[in-house]
Amino acid sequence: MSLTLSVWLVLLLAFLGANLPFASQRVLGLVNLPRGRKSLALRLAELVLCYCVVGALALLLERRAGQIAPQGWEFYAVTGALFVTLAFPGFVYRYLLRTRD
């Protein structure tokens, strides 16, 4: 896999992972809740979990490509902000555009 393809794959997975918490009422798209409604706090926790999963996949792809570059807190602040920005379409759909059930 080329480096360019790896970058696009990580960006696509980040977009999908960032919008997953807002796409359905299921936890991680798999588990139904007993009450049937997810709170915003659960969606944010799910967003952090998806950020970690996408980050782990990106680290795996970077390891396959060569040496892993050391990262400081600035890297995680920027990628976290990017991940939240990528979640904007799902948030808008869930809380601003969608009519209440």
N, C-alpha and C positions, 0 to 999 in steps of 0.2 A: 504494500500500500504506500503510495507516495505521501509526502509530507503535506502537500496541498489538499489531498483528499482527506487526510486525517483531520486537518483544521476544519474543513467543511462538515465532516461527520460530527465533530465535537460541537460545532455551532448548531447543527440541526438537532442533536440530542439535547443540547441545553435549551433550545426553544421548546421542544416537546416536553422535557422534564419540568420546565418552569410553568407551563400551562396545564400540566396534568392535575395539580390540586384543584384547579378551578373548573375542570371539564366535567366532573361528575360528583355525585354525593357519596361515592364509594371511596374508602381509604386506599390510596395508591391505585385506584381504578379496579380493585379486586374485591375488597371486603365490605359488605353492607354493614352499616351501623344499626343498632337496635332501634334508635329513635328515628333513623332515616335522614337526619340533617347534620351536616358538618358545620362546626363553628369556624369562625375566622382564625381562631388560635390553632385549631387542628390543621387548617389549610396552611398556615404559616410554618408549623412544625413539619408538615409534609413537604413544603417548599425547601426547607433547610435540608431535609433528608435527600431530596432529589438533587440539590446542589452538591452534596457530598458524593452521591453516586456518579453524577456526571464528572465531577472532579477526579474520582478514582479511575474512571474510564479514560479520561484525558491523560492522567499520569501513566496508565498502562500503555497508551499509544505513544507517549513521549519516550518511555523506556524502550519500546520496540524500535524507535527511530534513532536512538543514540543515548548520550549522556543526559541525565536529568539535571536541569538547571536549578540551583537553590533559589527558594522564594522567600521573601520577607512578608510582613503583615500588609504591605502596600498592594502586593499581588492579590491577596485574598480580599482586600477591600474593593479593589477594582473589579475583580471577577464576580464578587457578590453583588455589587451595584449593577453590573451587566446582567446577571441572572434575574434580578428583580425587574430590570427594565424589560427583559424578554418576557416576563410574566404579565406585563401590562395588558395585552389583548385578552387573556383569560380573565383577569380581574374585571376589566371593563364589561365583558360579556356576562359574567356571573352577577356583578353587583350594580351595574348601571344600565345595561340594555335589556336584560332578561326580565320578563314580567314575573311577578310572584305567583307561585303555585296556589 
